[in-house]
């Protein structure tokens, strides 16, 4: 028996696995903005080209039943950062704070970057924040990030040519003037130059992300030379593409067929006009794809791949055909029902791709059901830290690595204050939906996702016992929230 144990130990030592286990993994979390479940080639998209993200999926694991924390920006990001599902979360809808920002996370909220920072991680966030103005309790520096660069405010992010971004608490002025994200024309102009500036925010944020990664590598080399270990890092990249307004680089637009568009978009449904809206929207996703590819390439160039978990996902489902977008043309949510703002599958189910060279098996898929609130315990596992007691999630590290037994959720629950008030539960293959709560809606819809992925056939009348169970979850697994009241479920 001792010989067998010694042989096994020598095998692990020789393979490098013991060394990997002693070194906490770096984490890179890339979050797209309003990218639909069906808008990537590896999830069935046939018109929009996404070769770099498709390659990432081929190098790792693609989840088919992953969910956001909410169907719009701020509450989804709140769930991601705090590990509390949206019926317990502090922020349950988009809500602005003047002059710039959104409702802040509280001083008491425990966040993912703060948890990792306490375990020695260097932490950076580059992209769009939306969880509290500069200087507030929800400021990204106050919630655990050593570095923040990008848009603090969601509304400012409607323009890809803003007049400023933020580096931590310093306002960085840009040479764009004031190019708003909304305009409406009566007649198509000769050109659309008025909607473009000199400094394109996604490029600025890419350069900052690349600088962060190169600095981590340089510090690692200096530490190795001195026989000290470098700190692991957590890099959160909430990119703004493909959220509107539609302002992609022209070279990407030209790569798509001219015959897609028979008329320009003049701003009739919000955001900015564009001469070729279908090509323009595809170009925004291709631009995102290129940025993801550059991040992955740099991680490999810096020889960080074997100790870095890369996760790519989206904050919610595809936009609901505003700003010139045609989600029917692209089949942006595949076979699913609903879009952004809806608790049907199309608003909540999102792509999730994971790569960790040498640890995650390449070109694999998983039907494990997981959600944003599972990221905190998963990353805590990687860092060797316990998840906070109030965390609603469970680690899916076994599903990522193929090692150990993966716990299964009894159910997932969502509570969304916007769009009339909505709640949803995923209970095995059952999906319960309650809409128009603020208007007195009481009828729970029931769908069997195994047989009816498109949620077309309400079978509530045939399964009253399942409906009753879902009703109990709606009523009991939640915390009242004064900022986002829900009269039917709040104590009188």
N, C-alpha and C positions, 0 to 999 in steps of 0.2 A: 504493500500500500504506500509506504514511504517513497519507494522508487517511482511509483506512478505520480504521486504529488510533485516530486522533484522534476520529473519529465514535463509535467504540465506547466510548472512554474518557469522552467527554462524555455518552453515554447512561447509563453506569453512575453517573457523578457526579450527573446529574440525577435518577436513580431513587433515589438514596440508598444504593445497595448498597455502594459503597466505604466510606461512613461506617459502615455496619453491620459490615463486615468489620474495620475498625480498632478497633471497640469490642467487647471480649469480651462474649458474651451472658450475661445472668443465667440461672440454672437453678433451677426449682422442681420438685422430685421428690416426688410425693404417693404414699404407699404405703398401700394398704388392708391390713387384717389378716384373713386367711382368706376373702377374697372370691372366690367361684368364677367360673370362666371364663364360665358362662352366667347370671350374676346381674345383668347390666346389660341394659337394653333394646337398646343398640347391639350386643350380642352374643347377641340372641335371647330375652331374658327377656320373659315376657308377663304376669306377675302383679305383680312388684315394680316400683314406679315410680322411675325414675332419670332424670328429664328434664334435670337440670343436667349430668350426665356424658355423656348422649347428645348434648347440645348441644355439649359440648367436642369429642366425636368428629366432629360435623358441621363444626366449625371447623378440624379438623386431620386427622390421619392415624391410622387404626386398624389395628394389627397383628393378624394372625390366627394367627401361629405364633411367639409370644413365650413364653419360659420363665423360670420362677423358677430360683434357684440351688439350691434344696432344697425338699422337701415340708413342712417345718415352720419355725417362726419363726427361731430363733437361727442355724442354719447358712445359711438363705436370706439373712439380713441380713449375715452374715459375707462371703458371696460378693459381695453388692452393694457392701459397703464396701471390699473388698480387691481385687476383680477377679480372684480365683483361683477356678476351678471347685471343686466340692465334693470332688473326689478329690485336690485339692492344698491345700484350705483348712485353716486352723487349727481351725475349729469345725465338726464334722460331725454334731451332734445337740444337742438341748436338755439342758443340764446346769446345775443350780442351784449357787450358791455362797452359803453362809450368812453373815450373816443375811438379806441381800437382794441379789439380782443373779444373773447367770449367769457361766459361765466366760469370763474376759476375753480379748480380743485381746492379743497379746504386745506388748511395747514395740517390737519390731523390725518389726511389721507396718506396711506402707505403706497408708494409707487414702485414699479418694476426697476427703474434706474437707481432709485435710492437703495433698494434691496441689494442690487448687484454692486453698487458703490461701497456698501458696507462690507462686502466680501473682497474688496480690493480691486474691483474693476475700474478702469478708466471709461468714462461714459460720454458719448456724443450724440446729439440729435441734429439732423440737418434736413430741412424741408419745411413742412407746415405743422404748426403746433395746435392752436385752437382750444387750449384748456386753461387759459388765464392770461390776462394782460401782463406786460412787462412790469415788474415790481410788485405784482400781486402774490397771493399765496399759491397761485397756480402757475407762476412764472417757471419755465423749464429749469432754470438754474436753482429755483427753490425746491424743485421736485426730484433732484438727484442728478441732473446732467451737468457735467463739468463744462461742456461746450454746447451752445445752441447757435445755429446759423440758419436764417431763413425767414419765413413769414410767421409772425406771432398770431396774426388774425386771419381767419378763414375768408372774410370778405375781401381783404387786401389781396388774397391769393386768387381772386377772380381775374386779375390781370397778370399776365406773364412778364409784363414790362412795368413793374411798380416803380414808384419814386424812391422807395427805400426798402431795405430788409433790416434784420436785427442780427448782430453778433453779441450774444449774451444780452446785456442791458444797454448796449451801445447801438444807436440808430445809424445805419450805414446808408448814406445818400447815394442814389444811382443817377446816372446821366440819361434819364428817360423822360423828364418832365412828368406830367400827370396823365397817364394813359389809362382810362377807366376800363373796367371789364364789361361794361354795358353801354350799348348805343343802339339807335334804330334809324334806318335810312328809308326814305320814300322811293329813291331811285338808286340803282346800282352805280357806283362811282367808276371813274376810269381806273383808279387803283385804290388799294386799301392801305397805303403807306401810313396813314394817320393812326392806324391801330398797332403800329410796331415802333419800338424804340431802339436804343443802342445796346442796352444790357439785358440779356435774356436770362431771367432768374434761374431756370433749370440748369443752364450752363454754369452760372456762378455757384450754385449749390453742388454741382458735380465736382467742380474744382476744389471746393472746401472738403468734400467727402474724400477725394483722392489725397488731399494733403493730410487729413486725419490718419488715413491708413499708412501712408508713407512715414509719418512721424512715429506711429506705433512700431513699424519695422526698424526704423533707425534706433529707437530707444531699446528695442530688444537686442539689437546687435551690440550696443554699448554695454548693456547689462551682461550679456553673455561674455564679453571680453573681460568684464570685471568679476565674473563668476557669481553674478546676482541674477535672479529671475525677474523678467519683465512682467508688469501687471497685465492680466488679460483685459480685453476691451469689449464693450457693448456699443455698437454703432447702430442707431435707429435712423432710418432713412425714409421718412414719410414724404415721398415725392408727390408733386402736385398733378402730374399727368394721369389720366386724360380729362380731369375736371375742367370744365369750361371757365373762361372764355376760350374760343378756338383761335389760337395764335401759334401754330406749329411752324418750325422752320420750312421755308419754301422748297428746299431740296427734297424733303420728305413728301410734300404734296405732289410734286412732279412725278414721283415714282408710282402713282396710282392712276388708273384709267380716266381719261377726260370724259368718257361717255357715262361715267357714274352719275354725273351731275348735269341736269338739264336747265337749272336755274340757280342763281346765287341766293344765299340766305341774307336777308336784310335786317335781321334783328327782331322779327315779329314775335318771337317766343323767348325774349331775353338774351342777355349776353351780347357778344359782338357779331357784326356781319362778317360773312366770309364768302369769297367768290365760288368756292367749290367745297361745299360743306361735307359731303360724304368723304371725299379725298382728304379734306382737312382733318376730319375726326380720325380716320385711319392713320394719318400722319402723326397725330399726337400719341397714339399707342405705339407706333413704330419708333418714335423718339424716346419714349419710355423704355422700350425694349433695348435700344442702343445704350441707354444709360445703365440699365441693369447689367448688360454685357460688359461694359467698361469696369464696373465694380468687381464683377467676378474675375475678369482678366487680371485686374490689378492684384486681387487676393492671391491668385495663382503665381503671378510674376514675383510677388514678395515672399513666396514660399510659405504662405499662411494657411493654405487650403486644408491640410491634414489636422489642423487644430482650430478650425473655424466652422461653426454651424451657420449656414446661410439660409434664411427663410424669406420667401417672397409671398405676399398675399395682397388683398385689397380691402379697403375700409368698409365697403358695402357694395351693393349691386350696381348695375349700369344706370346712368342717368335716365330720366323719364322723358326723352324726346324734347328737351328744351335746347335752346341755343343752336339749332340747326342739326342736331343729332338725329339719326334715323336708325334706331335700334332694331327695327324689324328687318331692314335691309341687311344688317350685319348679323342678325340672330344673336344679339349681344348677351342674352342669358340662356342661350341654347333652348332646351325644352321646358324651361322653368316658367312659372307665372310670376308676374310682378317685376317692379324695378325699384330703384332707390326710393326710400320712403315707405316701402311696403314690407310687412312681415311675412308675406308669402315668400317662397323659396328664392325667387329672383331678386329680392331685396336683401336677403340675408346670406345665402350660400355663396361662397367666394372661392377663388382658386387658392391653393396653398401648396407651395413647392418647397422642399427641404433638400439641401446638399451638405454633406460633411464627408469629405474625401477620405476613403479608407474605413469609414464607420457606417455610413448609410449605403445600402446596396444600390448601385446605379440602375436606372430604367425600371423602377418599380412603382406600383400604385398601392394605395391603402384606402379601404372603405371605413376606417375608424372614424367615428363621429366625434368631432372636437369643435371647440369654439374659442373666441378670443380670450375668455377668462381662464383658459387652460395654459396660456403662454407663461404667466407668472410662475405657477408651480413647476412647469417644465424647465424654465430657465433657472429657477431656484435649485432644482435637481442638478443641473449642470454645474452650478456654482458651489454645490455642497452646502446649501443653506435651506432651512425650513421655510416653507411658504407661510405668509402671515395667517393667523388664525381665522381672520374674516374672509380669506380668499375662497371663492366659490368653485374654483377650477380643480382639475386633477392633472398631474403630469402625464404627457403622452410620450415621454422619452422611450419607453419600451416599443411603442409603435414606430418611432424614428429609427431606432437602432436594431430592432428585431431581437432584442435581448430582454428577458424577463416577461412577466405576465402583465398585459395591459388592462388596467381597470376600465370598465365601461360605464358611461353615465346612465343613471336611471332615467333621466330626462334632461332636456335643455329648456330654459324659459327666457322669454324676452318681454320687456315692458317698454313701450315707446310712447312718449307723450305727444308727439307731433302727428300731423295728418289725421286729425280726428280722434286720436287716442287708440292704440292698438296693443294687443297682447298675443303671444304665440307660445306654444309648447311643442317640442319634438319629444315623443314618448315611444321609443322603439321605432317602428315604421309609421306610427300614427303622428299626424300633425294637426294640432288644434289652433284655430285662429279666431280672435274676437276683434271686431272693428267698430269704429264710430262710438267709442266708449263715452266720449264727452257729449255726444248727442243722445245718449241713452241706449246705445246698442247693447243687446243682451244675448243675442243668438250666437252660440259657439259653432263654428264650422269645423267639420272633421274630414280629413283626407288620409288615405292610405298611400304613402309615398312609394311603397314597393310596387303597387299596381298603377299608381296615378301620380307620377312625378310632377306633372303639370298642374296638379291641384284643380282639376276640372270638375270633379264629381264629389259633392258634399254628401257624406254618408252618415252624418250625425244622427239622423232618425233611426238608422239601423243598428247603432251601437251606443245606446244611452249610458251604459256603464262606463265606457271609455270617456264619453263627454263629461260625466260626473267626476271622474278622476282628474281630468284636465281642469275642470272648474275649481276643484279643491287646490290644485297647484297654483292656479291664478290667484286664489284668495289667500293662501298661506305662505308661499315662498316669495315674499316681497317685504320691503321696508318702506313705510310711508315717507314721502319726501315733500317738504313744504314748498320747495321751488317748482316741483312738478306734480301737483295734486291730481289724484284720480278718484273722484268722489265715490264711485261705485265700490271701490276697494278700500278706501281710507276709513279709519274709525270716525264715527260721527262726532 
